[in-house]
Amino acid sequence: MCYFPEIRTLGTGQLFHRYCFWKMPNRKYADGEVVMGRWPGSVLYYEVQVTSYDDASHLYTVKYKDGTELALKESDIRLQSSFKQRKSQSSSSSPSRRSRSRSRSRSPGRPAKGRRRSSSHSREHKEDKKKIIQETSLAPPKPSENNTRRYNGEPDSTERNDTSSKLLEQQKLKPDVEMERVLDQYSLRSRREEKKKEEIYAEKKIFEAIKTPEKPSSKTKELEFGGRFGTFMLMFFLPATVLYLLLMCKQDDPSLMNFPPLPALESLWETKVFGVFLLWFFFQALFYLLPIGKVVEGLPLSNGRKLQYRINGFYAFLLTAAAIGTLLYFQFELHYLYDHFVQFAVSAAAFSMALSIYLYIRSLKAPEEDLAPGGNSGYLVYDFFTGHELNPRIGSFDLKYFCELRPGLIGWVVINLAMLLAEMKIHNQSMPSLSMILVNSFQLLYVVDALWNEEAVLTTMDITHDGFGFMLAFGDLVWVPFVYSLQAFYLVGHPIAISWPVAAAITILNCIGYYIFRSANSQKNNFRRNPADPKLSYLKVIPTATGKGLLVTGWWGFVRHPNYLGDIIMALAWSLPCGFNHILPYFYVIYFICLLVHREARDEHHCKKKYGLAWERYCQRVPYRIFPYIY
């Protein structure tokens, strides 16, 4: 006799697999074995086939009948035999009852007492049902169609006598239907039937919840940047930081301990400068509206809708370059931008604040489906800072998408050019310094790359997740053009001479960073756009319960967030031409590392919450991070 009940229920093939893997205590189920796997987030089990097992993560990769592959823990997998045993045990009665029923029915000549009892009991049950039906026919009708019409002021279609006669006719014609209604209304079913009905209803609800998951709440629960107090302080700290950096660069000794004197308030504002800034902003808006370039669709929103965007940023850059060249040809002095650099930054900050106020006021009337997932907390200060509306538009003019690349990014190149010309004029040089050439060239490549690959911006967190508020408005219009050009502004007042071998080494470093940055971003953007592209067939992914895949080959299989690694290498190459006399030119590198640490932590938290076991498996497959010891 076999003392292992599990073996008795196994087939020959399963028994052979189980025997082969008895000596492997770390693994319970074999490859190819058909078992029952629990669907993630539910209590339902479905028939699956084990395809592989990961010794490091102790996770089984199983395949459902519809082709879905998921990674499950051993506790989420059960044998098919366990389900069959439970079914058989629940359907059969107890042994004592079986023995009693057999002893009563030994004599075939006479009917058993149980049978006579059941027949008389059934007759009594039928008579009770008829009485109940007659009682319910005399009861007042339910508030159905006639009552609804009476409530709406409409006359009844029939009288009460007609209604009662029709009910009696319906009872004669359809007694079974009426019986079902009465049994449901007065709960005359047996407890076993009620229990089965509740189980079937519960399973149906769970299956519907898995098939059509509930729409998550649009309210932002997890606040970033220190919550309400942190965002309130950042609205003052960020403009003060920009002003401090620019005033430091204009000093002869820009060391951190040499705090610059505060200028008079009237010297920080010039109406003419503000007018020039407005002219620049609307000049770029005009280029944005030109019917040139292709029109593409963005990623689907929460309601499934896709917005359309015109890709003409590179054409706007070429038109801007032609306009600047025309001004220089007619002896227009870009030196004016250097002389009033602080006033231009103040004007941009004032405009970004006014734009943020307008964006928040208009977001109050926006439908809930148009609100940003990260800026709908219900707190005024927090939503004002992070952005309440996801994609604010005036007609087809997308304000966030326009500010993301046009005024600030192209303005960054114009500022660098103005610094180059200012250096030549102030120091009486016929050619700009090698350091200034390197800074201008590296950052020009970065801007041109962003405009050439403009379509890739549509898959970034700024477009798909973050709302358009003070954070992005100030960042796009003030922080990018006036802080990212800090190296060029520094070199005007503090020239640095470097040799050609040093310049060549810095150039190689920037090229390495750019190659990593561009190739990693291209892999990510192409995969997000069309995962089924035949050109991406060489990429391996880990499937998730959401239907998306996590890349585990290429740059994304080597390290997490490889594009951040390229960004940091390029940022260092931009600062090295400024020498090592002061730390001020390296502010961009320090700031960028802090920014990427925050972004990587946010991305990891978001992916862990969204992908669950698939993300844990990805982290075991790709254990290396850009910042492994910072958080």
N, C-alpha and C positions, 0 to 999 in steps of 0.2 A: 504493500500500500504506500502511495506517495504522500509524504508528510508536507509537501510544499504545494499549497492550493494554487499558487500562481502558475506552476509548471503544468498543472492539469488543464488549464485554460489556453495554453499557448499551442500554436500550430507547430508542425515539424520544422519549418524554416525559421520561425521566431525562436524556437527552442535551441536550434543550432547556433544562431547568432548570440543568444543569451549565454550558451555554454562557452563560446569563443571569447566572450568578454568578461567571464567570471574573474579572470586574473587581472582585470583592469578596474580597480576600485574607484577610480576617478570618473568613470564613464558608465552610465546605466543603459543607454539606448544606442543601438548600432546604426550605421549608415544604411539607408534604404528601408529601415523599419517603419511601418505604418502605425502611428500612435494617435492620441488625442491631444491637441494643443490648445491652450487657453488663448483667446483673442485678447490683446492688450487693452486694459481698461474695462473689462467685463468679466462675467462669471461663466460665460459660455465656452464650451470646448468644441472644436471642430477636428475633423480627420485631417491629419498632416503626415508628411513623410520627412524623415530626418535625412538631411543632405550632407551635413558636416558637423564637426565639433571642434571648438577652440579650447585647447588645453590651458591657455593663459587666462582667458576670461571665464572659462567654464560655462560657455553659452552654446546652445544647440542652434544651428541654422536649419529651419524647417520650411517646407513648402506646402502651401494650402492648395486646394483643388483649383482655385481661380488663378493660380500662378504666383500669388504673393509670397515673398520670402521674408521671414522675420527671424530675429535672434531671440530665443526664449531661454529662460532659466530652467533648470531641471525640475524645480517645484511647480512649474507651469505646464508640465507634460505628464500625461498618465497613459496607462495601457488601455487598449480597447476592451480588454477582458474585464477590467474593473467596472466599466459601465454596463456590460452585459450581465455581470453578477448582480449588480444592484437592481437592474430591471427585473430579473427573474425572481429575486427575493421579495421585491415589493409587490409583484403580481400574485404570488402564491400566498396562501393563508398559513396559519401556524400549524405545527404538527398535531397538536392536541385537537384542534378543530377538525382536521382531516380524519383523524381516527374516530371521532364521534360521529361524523357524517357517514363513515363506512359502516359502523356498527348498526346504525339505524336502518340502513337500506339493505340488510342481508336477505330478507324475505322478498322475492320478486312477485309473489302473488298478491300482496296487499300494498296499497299505496302508503307511503311514509307519512308520519304525522306532519313532518315539515312541509310536505307537498300540499296536504289538505289545508294546513295553516296558511301557506302562501297564497293558495287560490282564494280562500275566504278573505284574506287580507287584501288581495288585489281588488276583489269586488267592493269591499268597504272603501278602499282608496278611490275607486272610480266614482262611487256615489258621493264621496266628500268633494271631489273635484267638480262634479255637476252642481252641487249646492253652492260651491264658491263662485262658479260661473254665473249662476242665477242671481246671487247676491251682488256680484259686481255689475251685472247688467242693469240693476236698479239704482246703482250708485251714480252720482253726477259725473258727466263726462270730463275728461282731462282738459285743461286750458290749452287746447290746440288751436285749430284754424279759426273756429268761430269766435273764441275769446280774443284771439289776436286781432281779428277784424273789428270786434266791438271796441277794443282799446284804441284802434286807429280811427274810430268814428264811422266805420262801415256797418251796414245792416247785416244781420245773420242770414246766411244762405238757406238754412232750414230751421224748422221749429223743433221743440224738444221731443214731441211725439214721433216725428219723423226720424229723429236721431236715434231714439230708443228702438224703434222698429228696425232700422238699418243695422243697429248693433246686434239684435237678435238674429237677423238673417246672416250676418257675418259669422256669428257663433255657430250656426247650423252648418254653414258651408265650410268654415275653417276652424274646427274645434282644436286642432293641434296647435295652430298659431296662437289662438286665444289662451290655450293652456300654458304655452311657453311664457306668454306675457304675464299671466296670473302667478306662475311659479316664480318668475323673476321679481314681481312686485311684492309678493308676500313671503319670499324666501322659504318655499316649501320643499326645496331640494334637499337631498341627503347631504350630510357633512362631507362625505367622500367626494361627491360630485362637485360641491362648492370648492373644496380644496383643489381638485384637479383643474377647475375653471380658473381659480386664482393663479395657479402655477403657470397655466398656458398664457394667461393675460400678462403675468410678470415677464415670462420669456419673450413674449411678443414686444413688450415695451423695451426690454433690453436690446433686442435685435434692431428695433427701429432707432434706438439711441445710437447704436454703433453705425448703422447705415446712414442715418442723417443726424450727425452730432448737433447738439444745441449750440446756438450762436453765443460765443462768449460775450461777457459784459464789456461794453466799450469804455467803461470808466477806467482811468489809469490808477492802479493801486500802488505800484512800486514807484516811488519818487526818486529821481536822480539829482545829482549836484547839491546834495544837502537839503533837499526838500524846499519848503517855502522860504525859510530863512537863508539857505544857501543861494538860491536863485536871486533873492532880493539883494544880497551883498554883491553877487557877480555883476549885476547891472551897473554898479558903481565902480567895482574893482577893474573890470575890463577896460572901460575908457581911461581910467586913471593909469593903468599899465601902459597903454599905447602912448599917452602923453609923456609918461616918465621915460620910456625908451627913446622917444624922439628928442626930448630935451637932453638926455644923456649923450646922444650921438653928436650933438652940436657943441659939446664942451671939448676943451683941449685935453682934459684928463677924464675920460669916460669910465673911471673905476667905480665900483659899486658903493664904496664908502664916500665918494665925492658927490653928495646929493645936489642936484641942480637947483638953482633958485627958481621960485615960482614966478612966472611972468604975470603981468597985469592982465586982468580979464578982458579989457578992451582990445588988447593986442592979439588975443586968440580968435577974434571974429572979424571978418571982412565980408561985406555984402558982395563985393565983386568976386571974391573967391567962391562964395556959395553959388553965385550965378554961373560961374564956369563949371562947377561940379554938376549943377542941374543940366546945363547944356550937354555935358558929357553923358549923363545918365540917359537923357531922352534921345541923344544921338545914337546910343547903342540900342535903345528900344526901337528906333526906326529901322535899324539893320535887322533886328529880330523879326519884324513884321514883313520884311521883303519876301515875296513868293519864290524864293530860291532854296534849293536843297530838298531832300526827300522828307516825307512825312512818315513817321513810324509810330507804333503803338507801345505804350508802356506796359509794365507788368499788371496783371489783373488786381483790382482793388478788392476790398472786403465784400462788396456786392457783386463782384464778377465783371464790373465794367472796366474797360481799358481806355485811358486817355490818349489823345494823339498829340505828338510833338513834332515840330519842324526842326530838322537837323541842319542848321546853317551857321553854326558857330565859327567854323573855319573860314567861311566866306565873310563873316563879319570882321574877323581878324584881318583878312586881306584888304577889305575896304578901309578899315581903320589905319592900316599901314600906309595905304595910298594917300589918305587924308593927312596923316602926320608928315609924310614925305612932301606933300604939296605945301604945307605950312613952313617946313624947313627951307624949301626952295624959295619961298617969298620972305626969307629972313625973319621968320617968327622965332622968338627966343623961348625955348623950353626951360631956360634957366629960371623963368618965373615960377615954375613948379617947385624947384629946389628952394628958392628964397621964401616961399609961402607954404612950405611943406606942412608945418604944424597947423596952419589955418585950414589947409585942405583936409587934414585929418579931423579937425573939429567940425567942419562943415559936413563931412561924410557921417560923423557920429550923430549930429543933429538930424540929418535926413533919415538915417536908419531908425532913430527913435520915433520920428513922426510916422514913418512907414509902419513900424511895429504897432503903434496906437491904431492906425487905420486897419491893419490886419486883424487885430483883436476885436475891434468894434464890429467889423463885418462878419467875423466868425460866430458872433452871438446869434445871428440869423441863419446860419448854415445848418442844413439837416444833419442828423446824428451820424449818418453814414459817411459824411464828408469830413468828419473830425479826425484828428490825428490819434493813433493809438497811444502815443507817449505824451500827449498834451491835453488830455481830457480828464483832469483830476477833479475839477470843480473849484480849485483854488485860483483866484484871479492872478496873483503874482506868478505862480508856477506856470500856469497856462500861457500867460503873457510872455514869459521868458522862452519856454520851449516851443510855443506855437500851438494854437488851438485848432486851426484848420489845416488839413493835410495838403491840399492842392488848391490854394486860392487863385481864382481866375477872373479876369475881366473879359468876357467873351471867350475868345480862343487864346488870349494873352495870359500865359502861366507865369505869375509873379515869382514864385520860388525857383522854377526852372530857369527863368531869365537871369535872376540875380546869382544863381549858382556859378555860372561860367562867364557871363558877358562883362558887366561893368567892372567888377573887382579883378578878375583874372586877366583880362586884356589891359586894364588899368595898371596892373603890376608890371607888365612889360613896358608900358609907356613911362612909368616912374623910373624904372631901371635905365631906360634910354636917356631920360632927363638927367639922372645922376652921372651917367657917363659923359654927357656933354658939359655938365657943370664941373666935373673934375678937369677936363681939358681946358676949360676957360679959366678956372681959378688958379691952376698950377702952370698955365701957359704951355701946355703940351700940344704937340701936333698930332699925337696918337694917344689913345687911352692906355692906362697901365695894363700889364698882363693880368694882374689880379682882377681888375674891373672887367676885362674881356672874358675871363673864365666865369665870373659870377653871372654876367649877362648871358653868356652862351648856355650855361647849364640851366638857368631858370627859363630862358627862352625855349629850350628843348622841352622842358616840363610842361609849359603852357601850350605849346603847339601840339604836343602829344595829347593833352586833355581835350583840346578842341577838335583834333583829328578823330579821336575816339569818343566823340561827344555822346554817342548812343549808349556807351557803357555807363554813363552817369545815371541812366534810368533804372539801373539795378542796385544802386547804392542805398544805404540806410537813410541818407538825407532826403531822398525822393520817396522811398517806399514806406518809411516809418516815421521820421521826424516831421513835425508840423513847421509852418513858416511863422516864426515869431521873432523876438528880439535876438535870440541866440544866433539864428542863421542870417538874419538881416544885418546885424552888426558884424558877424564873421565874414560874410561875403563882401560887404561894402567898405568895411574899415580894417578888420584884422588882416585879411589876405593882402590887400594892396599896400598897406602901410607898415605891417610887421614883417611880412615875407620879403620885402625889399630893404630890410634893415642892413644887410651886408653891403649893398651898393651905397646906401646913405652913409654908412660908417666909413667906407673907403674914400669918400669925397674929402672928409676932414682929416682922415688918418690914413694916408697912402702907405701901401706895403709893397715892397719890391721882392719878387720871387724869381728864382732861376728857371730856365727852361726844363731841366730834369724834374724839378719839383712840380712844375705845371703839368708835365707829362704824367707823373705819378697820380696827381689829383684827378686828371682827366680819365685815366684808366679806372680809378676808383668810382667815379661818377658813372662811367659806362657799365661797370659791373652792377651797380645799384639799379640803373635804369633797365638793364636786361632782366634782372629778377623781377622788378616791379611790373614791367610791361608783360612779360610772358605769363606770370602768375595771374595778373588781372585778366588777360585774354582768355586763359583757360576757364576762369571762374565765370566771366561774362558770357562766353559762348555756351557753357554748360547750362547756365540759368536760362538763357534764351531758348535753346532747343536741345534738351538732353538726348534726343533721338537722332541727332546729326551724325551721319556716317563718318564724318571727319573726326568725331570724338569717340569712335568705337574702341579705341585703345585704352580709354580711361576706365578704371574700375571704381565701383561705387558700393556703399553699404546701403541697402534699401531701408526706408523708415516707414512707420505706420501712417505717416501723412501722405505717402505717395512720392515724396522727393527722395533724392539720393545724396549721400555724403561722399565726396571725392576722396579716394585713398591712394591715388597714383599721381604721377607728375609732381609739380611743385607742392601740391596740397597733400601728397602722401609723404613728402620729405619733412615738412614742418608745418605747424598750424600758422595760418596767416602769413604766408611767405611774402605777400605784397607789402606788409609792414616792414619786413626786413629790407626790401629794396628802398622803401621810403627813407628809412633811417640812414642807410649808406649814402644816398643822394644828399640828404640834409647835411651830413658831415662834410661831404665834398664841397658844398656851397659855402661852408664856413671856413674851411682850411685856407683859402686864399687870403683871408683877413689876418693871418698870423696868430701869434699866441700872446700878444702884449696885453690884451684885455679879454674878459669873458663875455662881454656884451655881444659880439657877433655870433657867439654860440648859443644865444638865447633861443634861437629857432630850434636847434637840435634838442635842447633841454625840454622846451615846451612840447615838441613833437613826440618825444619819448613818453612824457606824461599823458599826452592825448591818446597815444596808441595803447598805453597800459589800460586806460579807462575803456577804450573801445574794445580791446580784446577781452577784458573782464565782462563787459556788457554782452558781447557776442557769445562768450562761453556760457554765461547764465541763461541767455535766451535760447541757445541750442540745447542745453541740458533740460530746460523746462519743456521744450517743444518736441524733442526727438527721443528722450528717455533712454531706453536700453540701447538703441542704435547709436546714440551719442557716446555712451560708455564704451561701447565696442570700438567706435572710431578713436576715442582717446587712448585705448590700449593699442590700437593699430598705429596711431601717429602720436607717440608720447612727447615729442619735442615741441616746445613753444618758444616764441621770440623772447618772452620775459619769464623764464622759469622760476625765478626766486623772488620776484617783486611782490606777488600777492598769492 
